[in-house]
């Protein structure tokens, strides 16, 4: 059985646990192999290289973008990566070799960025493509660092491990992402070596251009499809559970045993990614099951995500959502009966690259829930000048999801749970597919709503 396994950044930063709980656990020389590991950068490294994913705090890329001291920023980054190396010495890293590798890789990046800067200064090229290329180069450093270190540690434990460097730093082959992955794994006998691949893959289409910060899961997905894996496993620092244990308490958060790709998409839509939606699709189409496992509870079987799973009994499997959204409502007395009124709204949203999570309408109003970010606020400024009346409100969205909830009573129980806790439903959405009930509520009641719905729907299934 061949598996492709993704290890996230938080888990990688506790590599001793990964070694004990994932790589070596219950393994002998006979069953050590037939596994490919795709690794993320250590925790926070990609934030230092690009920008902080949640706060937007600038990294090295921002320095390059604004013609600031990016080389000094790279030197500072190098110091942080060398410090990470030092922390890994007790679990088997060869420090001098590891430091030489990452120091050289950063020096290569400096050389590339310096050349790009000179080309930019000439004024003969379109800037955006150069900036995107710089972002690709910087992003790749983190995964090269963690993957090389992992192979070095494994080899020092007597495990035959192979470093699969998909970053393309040392070649100028015009390969697509798929072509580079296919070439890298050709001719490898997986029964005799444990492959560790970088979560970043260089390709002519640009993996950052296409997928931005979800690129490591896309690499993982494409590798699994290319090698025809029997199972794709994602190791995270938590279980896929009925609700966030930080909100409802660990004792009231139930790990989900099985679900399907439709529910995985619903989760991704509200920011709780079991797997990046663009990474899930190739696996879904190839019929490869995903297993989500908790790195720190290795004996738990985890969650299986498959194409065809439907719960044998009606139940809500997951309550999730976000309090980082806003609802905007366009009201127009002339909307009633007008065909295609919302087309102009969608054109404005497309222009600003804004997609909606929920859309609800009545005779003369259209309400949409979108992420609360800079792009949305720019879009709303333009929209305000083009519609009769625009109302904007910060809100939360809480969702009750399940593969088998198309039965009478679930909506009643959910609405009653919110009502009993004096939480008003500002807006509601559910499609004919009936896999996701979406409740828009006041932003400051998000945690209360998750607790209420989890208690009423998941604990009392």
Secondary structure as the mmCIF struct_conf table of DSSP 4:
data_model
#
loop_
_struct_conf.conf_type_id
_struct_conf.id
_struct_conf.beg_label_comp_id
_struct_conf.beg_label_asym_id
_struct_conf.beg_label_seq_id
_struct_conf.end_label_comp_id
_struct_conf.end_label_asym_id
_struct_conf.end_label_seq_id
STRN STRN1 UNK A 3 UNK A 7
HELX_RH_AL_P HELX_RH_AL_P1 UNK A 9 UNK A 12
TURN_TY1_P TURN_TY1_P1 UNK A 13 UNK A 14
HELX_RH_AL_P HELX_RH_AL_P2 UNK A 15 UNK A 18
HELX_RH_PI_P HELX_RH_PI_P1 UNK A 19 UNK A 23
BEND BEND1 UNK A 24 UNK A 24
TURN_TY1_P TURN_TY1_P2 UNK A 25 UNK A 26
TURN_TY1_P TURN_TY1_P3 UNK A 29 UNK A 31
BEND BEND2 UNK A 32 UNK A 32
BEND BEND3 UNK A 34 UNK A 34
STRN STRN2 UNK A 35 UNK A 39
HELX_LH_PP_P HELX_LH_PP_P1 UNK A 40 UNK A 41
BEND BEND4 UNK A 42 UNK A 42
TURN_TY1_P TURN_TY1_P4 UNK A 43 UNK A 44
HELX_RH_AL_P HELX_RH_AL_P3 UNK A 45 UNK A 49
BEND BEND5 UNK A 50 UNK A 50
STRN STRN3 UNK A 51 UNK A 51
TURN_TY1_P TURN_TY1_P5 UNK A 53 UNK A 55
STRN STRN4 UNK A 58 UNK A 58
HELX_RH_AL_P HELX_RH_AL_P4 UNK A 60 UNK A 65
TURN_TY1_P TURN_TY1_P6 UNK A 66 UNK A 67
BEND BEND6 UNK A 68 UNK A 68
HELX_RH_AL_P HELX_RH_AL_P5 UNK A 70 UNK A 88
HELX_RH_3T_P HELX_RH_3T_P1 UNK A 89 UNK A 91
TURN_TY1_P TURN_TY1_P7 UNK A 92 UNK A 92
HELX_RH_AL_P HELX_RH_AL_P6 UNK A 95 UNK A 122
TURN_TY1_P TURN_TY1_P8 UNK A 123 UNK A 123
BEND BEND7 UNK A 125 UNK A 125
HELX_RH_AL_P HELX_RH_AL_P7 UNK A 127 UNK A 156
TURN_TY1_P TURN_TY1_P9 UNK A 157 UNK A 158
STRN STRN5 UNK A 161 UNK A 164
BEND BEND8 UNK A 167 UNK A 167
TURN_TY1_P TURN_TY1_P10 UNK A 169 UNK A 170
HELX_RH_AL_P HELX_RH_AL_P8 UNK A 177 UNK A 185
TURN_TY1_P TURN_TY1_P11 UNK A 186 UNK A 187
TURN_TY1_P TURN_TY1_P12 UNK A 190 UNK A 192
STRN STRN6 UNK A 194 UNK A 198
BEND BEND9 UNK A 199 UNK A 199
TURN_TY1_P TURN_TY1_P13 UNK A 204 UNK A 205
HELX_RH_AL_P HELX_RH_AL_P9 UNK A 207 UNK A 211
HELX_RH_3T_P HELX_RH_3T_P2 UNK A 212 UNK A 214
HELX_RH_AL_P HELX_RH_AL_P10 UNK A 215 UNK A 226
TURN_TY1_P TURN_TY1_P14 UNK A 227 UNK A 228
BEND BEND10 UNK A 230 UNK A 230
STRN STRN7 UNK A 231 UNK A 236
BEND BEND11 UNK A 237 UNK A 238
STRN STRN8 UNK A 241 UNK A 241
BEND BEND12 UNK A 242 UNK A 243
HELX_RH_AL_P HELX_RH_AL_P11 UNK A 245 UNK A 248
HELX_RH_3T_P HELX_RH_3T_P3 UNK A 250 UNK A 252
HELX_LH_PP_P HELX_LH_PP_P2 UNK A 254 UNK A 254
STRN STRN9 UNK A 255 UNK A 255
HELX_LH_PP_P HELX_LH_PP_P3 UNK A 256 UNK A 256
STRN STRN10 UNK A 258 UNK A 260
HELX_RH_AL_P HELX_RH_AL_P12 UNK A 261 UNK A 269
TURN_TY1_P TURN_TY1_P15 UNK A 270 UNK A 271
BEND BEND13 UNK A 274 UNK A 275
HELX_RH_AL_P HELX_RH_AL_P13 UNK A 277 UNK A 286
TURN_TY1_P TURN_TY1_P16 UNK A 287 UNK A 287
STRN STRN11 UNK A 289 UNK A 294
TURN_TY1_P TURN_TY1_P17 UNK A 295 UNK A 296
TURN_TY1_P TURN_TY1_P18 UNK A 298 UNK A 299
BEND BEND14 UNK A 300 UNK A 300
STRN STRN12 UNK A 303 UNK A 306
BEND BEND15 UNK A 307 UNK A 308
BEND BEND16 UNK A 312 UNK A 313
STRN STRN13 UNK A 315 UNK A 315
STRN STRN14 UNK A 318 UNK A 331
TURN_TY1_P TURN_TY1_P19 UNK A 333 UNK A 334
TURN_TY1_P TURN_TY1_P20 UNK A 336 UNK A 337
TURN_TY1_P TURN_TY1_P21 UNK A 339 UNK A 342
HELX_RH_AL_P HELX_RH_AL_P14 UNK A 343 UNK A 351
TURN_TY1_P TURN_TY1_P22 UNK A 352 UNK A 353
BEND BEND17 UNK A 357 UNK A 357
STRN STRN15 UNK A 358 UNK A 361
BEND BEND18 UNK A 363 UNK A 364
STRN STRN16 UNK A 365 UNK A 371
BEND BEND19 UNK A 373 UNK A 373
HELX_RH_AL_P HELX_RH_AL_P15 UNK A 374 UNK A 384
TURN_TY1_P TURN_TY1_P23 UNK A 385 UNK A 386
BEND BEND20 UNK A 387 UNK A 388
STRN STRN17 UNK A 389 UNK A 401
BEND BEND21 UNK A 403 UNK A 403
STRN STRN18 UNK A 404 UNK A 404
BEND BEND22 UNK A 407 UNK A 407
TURN_TY1_P TURN_TY1_P24 UNK A 408 UNK A 409
HELX_RH_AL_P HELX_RH_AL_P16 UNK A 410 UNK A 420
TURN_TY1_P TURN_TY1_P25 UNK A 421 UNK A 422
STRN STRN19 UNK A 427 UNK A 429
TURN_TY1_P TURN_TY1_P26 UNK A 432 UNK A 433
BEND BEND23 UNK A 435 UNK A 435
STRN STRN20 UNK A 436 UNK A 442
HELX_RH_3T_P HELX_RH_3T_P4 UNK A 443 UNK A 445
HELX_RH_AL_P HELX_RH_AL_P17 UNK A 446 UNK A 453
HELX_RH_PI_P HELX_RH_PI_P2 UNK A 454 UNK A 458
TURN_TY1_P TURN_TY1_P27 UNK A 459 UNK A 460
#
